[in-house]
Amino acid sequence: FLWASMANMARGIALAAQACRRTRSLSSSATSARTIPANYDIVVVGGGIVGLATAREVLLRYPSLRLALLEKEDKVGQHQTGHNSGVVHAGIYYVPGSLKAKLCVEGLDLSYAYFKDRNIPHEICGKLIVATSEAELVRLDKLYQRGVANGVKDLSYMSPAEFAKVEPHCSGVRAIYSPHTGIVDWGLVACHFAREVQELGGDMLLSHEVDSVSQFG
């Protein structure tokens, strides 16, 4: 399969770096301004986007809880979150009925709403999934049926003449077009989550690596 090329994300990457610097300084000032509690109700380990999103959601639902997020690096989003293709997936690939499929389809609109509300640079550029030969058509059809079963919006088949209008440098025998697939710098999104965790009263403890966990009681 040949995927259509995506727009350059240099501006988003620069903004992510600025946001992460602000997050780091905010964390330092916040922790120095008050005594860190000896005990927390909840501790989230890992400052990637999953840990940050979890901490943010917990504080939104239960604002009275004392929460800390521990991250071994000196910035958030330094591993998989900051090193990926930057795609906002529509939900085509996951097994129908799975939690991944459900959350991906629902999360698409929630993600775009979040980006818009926070003025996070992103682009709903769409995506082509192209069969480059007749032998790949069966696999392409299976992907299309999977996307339809998952409730992916506005999927369509395109002929070579049609998808050439979307991406002139693309060639093949047939394509699936997903118009709502997009791109964003997820590292920048993670920085926004980190700032929200702090604004909601959580402690962001960077350069804090967890080396063991013990159970009491």
Phi, psi and chi 1 to 4 in degrees:
 res  aa     phi    psi   chi1   chi2   chi3   chi4
   1 PHE       -  143.3  -70.6   95.1      -      -
   2 LEU  -114.6  124.7  177.5   65.5      -      -
   3 TRP   -96.6  145.4  -67.9   26.1      -      -
   4 ALA   -66.6  148.2      -      -      -      -
   5 SER   -68.5  155.8   59.3      -      -      -
   6 MET  -113.9  160.4  -63.9 -178.9  177.9      -
   7 ALA   -68.9  156.1      -      -      -      -
   8 ASN   -68.8  134.9 -169.7  -63.9      -      -
   9 MET  -108.3   24.9  -67.3  -62.7  -68.6      -
  10 ALA   -60.1  -41.1      -      -      -      -
  11 ARG   -64.1  -41.8  179.2  168.3  175.8  -93.5
  12 GLY   -64.7  -38.3      -      -      -      -
  13 ILE   -64.9  -40.7  -67.9  170.3      -      -
  14 ALA   -63.5  -41.7      -      -      -      -
  15 LEU   -65.3  -36.5  -71.4  171.0      -      -
  16 ALA   -62.6  -42.4      -      -      -      -
  17 ALA   -62.1  -42.4      -      -      -      -
  18 GLN   -63.3  -44.0  -65.5  171.1   13.8      -
  19 ALA   -64.5  -40.1      -      -      -      -
  20 CYS   -66.5  -35.8  -78.9      -      -      -
  21 ARG   -64.3  -41.3  -76.2 -165.9  -66.9  -89.9
  22 ARG   -64.6  -39.2  -69.8 -164.0  -60.8  -89.9
  23 THR   -63.8  -41.9  -62.2      -      -      -
  24 ARG   -65.1  -44.6 -176.7  179.1 -179.3 -175.8
  25 SER   -67.7  -36.8   62.2      -      -      -
  26 LEU   -63.3  -41.8  178.3   58.1      -      -
  27 SER   -62.5  -42.6  176.9      -      -      -
  28 SER   -64.9  -44.1  -60.2      -      -      -
  29 SER   -68.0  -36.4   62.4      -      -      -
  30 ALA   -68.2  -40.2      -      -      -      -
  31 THR   -75.5  -29.7   53.7      -      -      -
  32 SER   -79.4  -20.3   61.7      -      -      -
  33 ALA   -78.7  -16.3      -      -      -      -
  34 ARG  -148.8  162.3   67.9 -178.9 -169.7  -81.5
  35 THR   -75.9  131.9  -57.6      -      -      -
  36 ILE   -74.8  130.5  -61.8  -60.2      -      -
  37 PRO   -61.0  149.3  -20.5   31.4      -      -
  38 ALA   -73.9  -24.4      -      -      -      -
  39 ASN  -133.6  147.4  -63.5  -68.7      -      -
  40 TYR  -125.4  155.5  -71.8   93.9      -      -
  41 ASP   -73.3  -38.7  -61.5  -53.2      -      -
  42 ILE  -140.1  135.4  -66.4  178.9      -      -
  43 VAL  -122.7  124.7  174.0      -      -      -
  44 VAL  -100.8  127.1  177.1      -      -      -
  45 VAL  -100.7  117.1  178.7      -      -      -
  46 GLY   114.2  122.2      -      -      -      -
  47 GLY  -102.5   35.5      -      -      -      -
  48 GLY   -85.4 -176.6      -      -      -      -
  49 ILE   -67.4  -29.5 -159.7  161.5      -      -
  50 VAL   -69.2  -47.3  173.1      -      -      -
  51 GLY   -62.8  -42.5      -      -      -      -
  52 LEU   -66.1  -43.5  -70.1  163.6      -      -
  53 ALA   -64.3  -38.0      -      -      -      -
  54 THR   -64.6  -47.7  -59.6      -      -      -
  55 ALA   -61.2  -43.0      -      -      -      -
  56 ARG   -61.6  -45.7  172.2 -178.2  176.3  -88.8
  57 GLU   -66.9  -39.0 -170.9   64.2   25.7      -
  58 VAL   -60.0  -45.4  167.2      -      -      -
  59 LEU   -70.7  -31.2  -70.5  171.8      -      -
  60 LEU   -66.8  -37.5  -74.0  171.4      -      -
  61 ARG   -84.0  -34.8  -64.1 -172.7 -173.4 -169.0
  62 TYR  -132.2   73.4  -53.0  101.6      -      -
  63 PRO   -65.0  -16.0   21.2  -32.4      -      -
  64 SER   -84.3  -10.1   63.5      -      -      -
  65 LEU   -72.3  144.9  -69.3 -179.2      -      -
  66 ARG   -88.8  117.6  -65.7  173.5  -60.6  174.6
  67 LEU  -127.8  138.9 -179.7  144.5      -      -
  68 ALA  -127.5  145.0      -      -      -      -
  69 LEU  -116.4  126.4 -175.0  144.4      -      -
  70 LEU  -104.6  130.2  -53.6  179.9      -      -
  71 GLU  -135.0  127.4  167.3   54.1   47.3      -
  72 LYS   -71.8  -26.2   69.0  176.7 -178.1  177.9
  73 GLU   -83.8  169.9  -52.1  -65.0   -5.6      -
  74 ASP   -89.3    3.8   64.0   -5.9      -      -
  75 LYS  -143.3  159.0  -60.2 -179.8 -176.6   67.4
  76 VAL   -83.3  160.3  -61.1      -      -      -
  77 GLY    64.8   34.4      -      -      -      -
  78 GLN   -89.8   -5.1  -66.5  -59.1  -68.2      -
  79 HIS  -112.9 -121.1  -64.8  -82.7      -      -
  80 GLN   -58.7  -36.2 -179.6   63.6   21.7      -
  81 THR   -58.5  -38.3  -65.2      -      -      -
  82 GLY   -97.6    4.7      -      -      -      -
  83 HIS  -135.5   70.3  -60.7   81.8      -      -
  84 ASN  -145.5 -178.4   55.9   64.6      -      -
  85 SER   -77.4   -9.8   59.4      -      -      -
  86 GLY    73.9   21.9      -      -      -      -
  87 VAL   -86.1  138.9  176.2      -      -      -
  88 VAL   -97.1   99.3 -175.4      -      -      -
  89 HIS   -74.6  148.5  -73.1  -75.5      -      -
  90 ALA   -91.8  -21.7      -      -      -      -
  91 GLY   111.3   26.2      -      -      -      -
  92 ILE   -75.8  -35.5  -62.0  170.2      -      -
  93 TYR   -89.6  -20.2  -57.9  100.5      -      -
  94 TYR   -81.1  155.0  -59.3  122.0      -      -
  95 VAL   -62.8  127.2  175.8      -      -      -
  96 PRO   -56.1  136.4  -28.0   36.2      -      -
  97 GLY    88.9   -9.9      -      -      -      -
  98 SER   -79.8  158.9   66.6      -      -      -
  99 LEU   -64.2  -35.9 -167.4   58.1      -      -
 100 LYS   -59.4  -44.4  -78.8 -174.4  175.9 -178.2
 101 ALA   -63.4  -45.8      -      -      -      -
 102 LYS   -61.6  -48.7  178.1  178.6 -177.3  -67.7
 103 LEU   -70.5  -33.3  -65.5  179.7      -      -
 104 CYS   -66.0  -45.5 -171.0      -      -      -
 105 VAL   -65.7  -45.3  172.3      -      -      -
 106 GLU   -68.9  -36.1  -67.4  179.4    2.1      -
 107 GLY   -70.7  -21.3      -      -      -      -
 108 LEU   -58.0  -55.2 -177.0   78.5      -      -
 109 ASP   -67.1  -37.7  -69.7  -24.7      -      -
 110 LEU   -63.1  -39.0  -69.2  173.0      -      -
 111 SER   -64.4  -48.2  -65.9      -      -      -
 112 TYR   -62.8  -37.5  -72.7  139.3      -      -
 113 ALA   -63.8  -39.8      -      -      -      -
 114 TYR   -65.8  -46.2 -174.5   86.0      -      -
 115 PHE   -58.3  -44.9  -55.5  156.6      -      -
 116 LYS   -65.3  -42.2 -175.8  176.5 -179.4 -179.8
 117 ASP   -66.1  -33.2 -174.5   59.5      -      -
 118 ARG  -100.1    6.0  -88.2   74.0  176.2  178.0
 119 ASN    56.5   41.4  -65.1  -46.4      -      -
 120 ILE   -85.9  123.7  -63.2  174.0      -      -
 121 PRO   -58.5  130.6  -22.0   33.0      -      -
 122 HIS  -158.1  168.4   64.9  -75.1      -      -
 123 GLU  -143.2  126.8 -176.9  179.1   -9.1      -
 124 ILE   -90.4   83.4  -54.5  175.6      -      -
 125 CYS   -92.8  -13.0   55.1      -      -      -
 126 GLY    76.9  166.7      -      -      -      -
 127 LYS  -144.3  141.0  178.8  170.0   68.8  174.5
 128 LEU  -105.6  133.4  -68.6  169.4      -      -
 129 ILE  -114.8  113.2  -53.4  172.4      -      -
 130 VAL  -113.8  129.8 -177.7      -      -      -
 131 ALA   -83.2  118.8      -      -      -      -
 132 THR   -86.9   -8.0   60.3      -      -      -
 133 SER  -150.7  166.5   67.5      -      -      -
 134 GLU   -60.7  -32.0  -64.7  -72.7  -22.8      -
 135 ALA   -64.6  -21.5      -      -      -      -
 136 GLU   -93.8   -1.8  -68.0 -178.1  -26.4      -
 137 LEU   -66.1  -35.9  -71.9  176.0      -      -
 138 VAL   -62.3  -44.9  172.6      -      -      -
 139 ARG   -65.0  -38.3  -68.0  168.7   58.9 -160.6
 140 LEU   -63.4  -43.4 -169.8   75.3      -      -
 141 ASP   -62.6  -39.6  -72.3  -20.0      -      -
 142 LYS   -64.0  -39.1  -72.6 -178.2  178.0  178.5
 143 LEU   -64.8  -41.6  -82.2 -179.6      -      -
 144 TYR   -61.3  -47.2 -179.8   83.3      -      -
 145 GLN   -63.5  -37.2  -64.6  -57.9  -35.2      -
 146 ARG   -64.7  -43.7  178.7  170.8  -75.6 -164.9
 147 GLY   -62.3  -43.5      -      -      -      -
 148 VAL   -61.7  -44.3  170.6      -      -      -
 149 ALA   -62.6  -30.9      -      -      -      -
 150 ASN   -81.7   -8.4  -72.2  -18.5      -      -
 151 GLY    84.2   21.9      -      -      -      -
 152 VAL   -65.3  131.4  177.7      -      -      -
 153 LYS   -78.3  137.4  -64.6 -175.2  -64.2 -176.2
 154 ASP    60.9   30.0  -57.5  -36.2      -      -
 155 LEU   -66.6  144.1  -79.9 -176.2      -      -
 156 SER  -151.1  155.7   62.8      -      -      -
 157 TYR   -84.9  149.6  -79.0  119.3      -      -
 158 MET  -132.3  140.8  -77.3 -170.2  169.3      -
 159 SER   -80.1  167.2   66.7      -      -      -
 160 PRO   -54.9  -39.5  -29.7   37.0      -      -
 161 ALA   -65.4  -36.7      -      -      -      -
 162 GLU   -73.0  -46.1  -70.2  170.7  -33.7      -
 163 PHE   -76.1  -16.2   65.6   69.6      -      -
 164 ALA   -65.8  -25.4      -      -      -      -
 165 LYS   -74.4  -26.0  -64.6  176.7 -177.6  178.1
 166 VAL   -83.1  -45.1  177.8      -      -      -
 167 GLU  -139.3   97.0  176.8   48.8   70.3      -
 168 PRO   -60.7  -23.9  -21.6   32.4      -      -
 169 HIS   -90.0    4.7  -60.5  -71.6      -      -
 170 CYS   -97.7  140.1 -172.9      -      -      -
 171 SER  -135.0  150.3   61.8      -      -      -
 172 GLY   169.2 -168.3      -      -      -      -
 173 VAL  -106.4  -24.5  -64.4      -      -      -
 174 ARG  -166.1  155.4 -171.9 -174.2  -60.5  166.6
 175 ALA  -141.1  154.8      -      -      -      -
 176 ILE   -98.9  134.0  -62.4  169.8      -      -
 177 TYR  -111.9  124.2 -178.5   52.5      -      -
 178 SER  -112.4   96.4  173.0      -      -      -
 179 PRO   -70.5  -17.9   26.7  -35.1      -      -
 180 HIS   -99.3   -2.3  -57.5  -67.3      -      -
 181 THR   -66.7  142.4  -61.4      -      -      -
 182 GLY  -141.4 -170.0      -      -      -      -
 183 ILE  -136.4  146.8   49.8  175.6      -      -
 184 VAL  -157.7  159.4   72.1      -      -      -
 185 ASP   -89.0  103.1 -172.5  -35.8      -      -
 186 TRP   -66.9  -23.3  -71.0  109.9      -      -
 187 GLY   -64.2  -37.9      -      -      -      -
 188 LEU   -67.9  -40.7  177.5   55.7      -      -
 189 VAL   -60.6  -41.4  177.8      -      -      -
 190 ALA   -60.8  -38.8      -      -      -      -
 191 CYS   -64.2  -38.9  -71.6      -      -      -
 192 HIS   -63.9  -42.4  -81.9  -95.7      -      -
 193 PHE   -59.7  -42.1  -78.1  175.9      -      -
 194 ALA   -62.3  -42.5      -      -      -      -
 195 ARG   -64.3  -38.6  -69.6  179.8   64.5   82.6
 196 GLU   -65.7  -39.4  -77.4 -166.9   70.8      -
 197 VAL   -57.6  -43.6  168.1      -      -      -
 198 GLN   -68.8  -41.5  -68.5  178.7  -61.6      -
 199 GLU   -64.4  -27.1  -69.7  164.4    0.1      -
 200 LEU   -85.5    0.9  -70.2  165.4      -      -
 201 GLY   103.4    1.1      -      -      -      -
 202 GLY   -79.4  155.7      -      -      -      -
 203 ASP  -100.1  124.2  -73.3  -32.5      -      -
 204 MET   -97.8  106.1  -66.1  -75.6  -57.6      -
 205 LEU  -103.9   92.4  -56.1 -179.6      -      -
 206 LEU   -81.3  159.9  -55.3  179.1      -      -
 207 SER    57.2   35.0  -60.2      -      -      -
 208 HIS  -121.6   97.5  -78.6   64.4      -      -
 209 GLU   -91.2  134.7 -177.1  172.8    0.8      -
 210 VAL   -88.0  120.8  175.9      -      -      -
 211 ASP  -109.9  -10.1   54.8   22.2      -      -
 212 SER  -162.7  156.5   66.3      -      -      -
 213 VAL  -133.4  130.4  177.0      -      -      -
 214 SER  -120.1  146.6  -58.7      -      -      -
 215 GLN  -105.8  131.7 -177.0  174.4  -13.0      -
 216 PHE  -120.8  148.5  -63.1   93.6      -      -
 217 GLY    84.9      -      -      -      -      -
